[in-house]
Amino acid sequence: MVKLGLNIDHVATVREARKERNPDPVAAAVVAELAGAHGITVHLREDLRHIQERDVRLLRQTVSTRLNLEMSPTQAMVQFALELQPDMVTLVPERRQELTTEGGLDVAGHERELEKIVQNLRAQRIRVSLFVDPEARQVRAAQKVSADAVELHTGNFSRAFHEGESDAGYQAERSRLVDSVGLGTRLGLRVNAGHGLDYQNVSQVSNIAGLDELNIGHAIISRAILVGLDRAVRDMLAQIRLGESEAGRK
């Protein structure tokens, strides 16, 4: 069964627009878990544009499923994670000028540095995932540095999907995901995926054999503004299950 990890960053984005107390990301996490989300994801950015350290500390105390902390591979962030002890850390590239994370980590080009960070986190029993593009060299490098998991960047797939399902680019991007999931599982990695997934395209990813979890944020929080978070989470779970059932009939 493919799990759903809800990224609640954009609950904090709305709050920080006015620097008020609401909406509360911690309350959102509780609602999401009750609706069936299998985990909560937050990205603590160095510029603190949405999620704050206080949010993450409170989430560590209240999340009853799994807390996945996305962060850049810097000394300061690693130290924070070691203190916090989340269930999992997902290392992501980060540039202050970007609106959202664009592209995966270049693990193959920074194996030595990342291996030290991975070892440091795993020594404290924190599982480590690396956010990578769906490329064989990056998946192999993730296994080489002893990561527990990879999260495949689905941004290019998502963009290609909305250009038209018959477009060759969409099929090519999905094939890259299929190949990377297969390689990751053969190497003994847990394989997750995320970025740009929504209610229209998620079933085309959840039907890929071997995927463990999908991390989705913006689409669910956007829908929640109109229909409520409980329904938005349940609707996404339904779409994930639709993809799985379609795969089972093939």
C-alpha positions in Angstrom: 0.0 0.0 0.0 1.4 3.4 -1.0 1.4 5.7 2.0 0.6 9.5 2.0 2.9 11.9 3.7 1.3 15.4 4.0 3.6 18.4 3.7 2.1 21.1 5.9 4.5 23.9 4.9 1.8 26.0 3.2 -0.4 26.1 6.3 2.5 28.0 7.8 2.8 30.1 4.6 -0.7 31.4 5.1 0.0 32.2 8.8 3.3 34.0 8.0 1.6 36.2 5.4 0.1 38.1 8.3 2.6 37.0 11.1 -0.4 35.8 13.1 -1.0 32.7 15.2 -3.4 31.0 12.7 -3.7 28.7 10.9 -1.7 26.4 13.1 0.4 23.8 11.4 0.3 21.6 14.5 -3.5 21.6 14.4 -3.4 20.8 10.7 -1.2 17.8 11.4 -3.7 16.4 13.9 -6.6 16.8 11.4 -4.5 15.2 8.7 -3.6 12.2 10.8 -7.2 11.6 11.8 -8.2 11.8 8.1 -5.7 8.9 7.3 -2.4 10.6 6.4 0.5 8.2 7.2 3.0 10.9 8.1 3.7 14.6 8.4 6.4 16.4 6.4 7.8 19.8 7.1 10.6 21.7 5.4 12.5 23.9 7.8 14.2 26.3 5.5 17.2 28.3 6.6 15.3 31.6 5.8 12.3 30.4 7.9 9.9 31.6 5.3 7.1 29.4 6.5 7.8 26.6 9.1 9.5 27.8 12.2 11.7 25.9 14.7 8.9 26.2 17.3 6.5 24.5 14.9 8.9 21.6 14.4 9.5 21.1 18.1 5.7 21.1 18.8 5.2 18.7 15.9 7.8 16.3 17.4 5.7 16.2 20.6 2.3 15.8 18.9 2.7 13.8 15.6 1.6 10.2 16.3 2.4 8.7 12.9 5.8 9.8 11.5 7.6 13.1 11.3 9.7 13.7 8.3 12.0 16.7 8.5 13.1 18.1 5.1 16.2 20.2 5.4 19.4 21.3 3.6 22.6 19.3 4.3 24.2 22.0 6.4 26.0 21.7 9.8 23.4 23.9 11.5 20.5 21.9 10.2 22.1 18.6 11.0 22.7 19.7 14.6 19.0 20.8 14.9 17.9 17.3 13.6 20.2 15.5 16.0 18.6 17.5 18.9 15.0 17.1 17.6 15.2 13.4 16.7 12.6 13.2 13.9 11.6 9.8 12.6 13.2 10.7 9.3 15.3 13.4 7.7 15.0 14.1 4.0 18.0 16.0 2.7 17.1 18.5 -0.1 18.9 21.1 -2.0 18.0 24.7 -1.1 18.4 28.1 -2.7 17.0 31.1 -1.0 15.7 32.7 -4.2 13.6 29.7 -5.3 9.8 29.5 -4.6 10.0 25.8 -3.9 12.6 23.1 -4.1 13.7 22.7 -7.8 15.5 19.6 -8.7 17.2 16.9 -6.6 20.4 16.7 -4.7 23.6 16.0 -6.6 24.5 13.0 -4.5 26.8 11.6 -7.1 28.9 14.8 -7.1 29.0 15.1 -3.3 29.3 11.6 -2.0 32.0 12.2 0.6 30.2 15.1 2.3 26.8 13.5 2.2 28.1 10.1 3.5 29.4 11.9 6.7 26.0 13.5 7.3 24.1 10.3 6.6 26.3 8.4 9.0 26.0 11.1 11.7 22.2 11.0 11.5 21.9 7.2 11.3 24.2 6.8 14.3 21.4 8.5 16.3 18.8 6.1 14.8 17.3 8.8 12.5 16.4 7.3 9.1 17.8 9.3 6.1 16.2 9.9 2.7 17.8 11.8 -0.1 15.7 13.9 -2.5 17.0 13.1 -6.0 16.1 13.3 -9.6 15.0 10.0 -11.1 18.4 9.2 -12.5 20.3 5.9 -12.1 23.6 7.6 -11.1 21.9 9.5 -8.3 19.9 6.5 -7.0 23.1 4.4 -7.0 25.0 7.2 -5.2 22.3 7.3 -2.5 22.8 3.6 -1.8 26.6 4.1 -1.8 26.4 6.8 0.9 24.2 4.4 3.0 20.9 6.3 2.9 17.9 4.4 4.0 15.7 5.8 1.2 15.4 8.1 -1.7 12.6 10.5 -2.6 12.3 10.8 -6.4 11.6 14.3 -7.7 8.4 14.2 -9.7 8.4 17.9 -10.8 9.3 17.2 -14.4 6.7 14.4 -14.6 4.0 16.7 -13.1 4.7 19.4 -15.6 4.8 17.0 -18.6 1.5 15.5 -17.4 -0.3 18.7 -17.6 1.0 19.4 -21.1 -1.1 16.4 -22.3 -1.2 12.7 -21.3 -0.4 11.6 -24.9 2.7 13.8 -25.0 5.9 11.9 -25.4 7.6 13.9 -22.7 5.0 12.7 -20.1 5.6 9.1 -21.0 9.4 9.6 -20.9 9.2 11.2 -17.5 7.0 8.5 -16.1 9.4 5.8 -17.5 12.3 7.5 -15.7 10.3 7.2 -12.5 9.5 3.5 -13.1 13.1 2.7 -13.9 14.4 4.6 -10.8 11.8 2.9 -8.5 12.9 -0.5 -9.8 16.6 0.3 -9.3 16.1 1.7 -5.9 14.2 -1.3 -4.6 16.8 -3.7 -6.1 19.4 -1.8 -4.2 17.5 -2.2 -1.0 16.3 1.4 -0.7 12.9 2.5 0.3 11.6 4.6 -2.6 9.3 7.6 -2.0 8.3 10.3 -4.5 7.0 13.8 -4.5 6.8 17.4 -5.9 4.0 18.8 -8.0 1.7 15.8 -7.5 -2.0 16.6 -7.5 -5.4 15.0 -7.7 -5.2 14.7 -11.5 -1.8 13.0 -11.8 -1.1 11.1 -8.6 -2.8 7.9 -9.7 -0.2 7.7 -12.5 2.5 7.5 -9.9 0.8 5.5 -7.2 0.4 2.6 -9.7 4.2 2.2 -10.0 5.2 -1.0 -8.2 7.7 -0.6 -5.4 6.8 2.9 -4.2 6.5 3.2 -0.5 5.2 6.8 0.1 4.2 9.9 -1.7 4.9 13.3 -0.1 2.3 15.9 -1.2 1.6 19.3 0.1 0.6 22.2 -2.1 -2.3 20.4 -3.9 -3.9 19.2 -0.7 -3.6 22.5 1.2 -5.0 24.3 -1.8 -8.0 22.0 -1.9 -8.4 22.3 1.8 -9.0 26.0 1.5 -12.2 25.2 -0.4 -13.4 21.9 1.1 -11.6 21.5 4.4 -8.4 19.5 5.3 -10.2 16.3 6.3 -11.9 15.9 3.0 -8.8 17.1 1.0 -6.7 14.4 2.6 -9.3 11.7 2.1 -9.8 12.7 -1.5 -6.1 12.4 -2.1 -6.0 9.0 -0.5 -8.8 7.9 -2.8 -6.8 8.9 -5.8 -3.8 7.1 -4.6 -5.9 3.9 -4.1 -7.4 4.4 -7.5 -3.9 4.2 -9.1 -3.1 1.1 -7.1 -6.3 -0.7 -8.1 -5.8 0.2 -11.7 -2.3 -1.3 -11.5 -3.7 -4.5 -9.9 -6.1 -5.0 -12.9 -3.3 -4.8 -15.4 
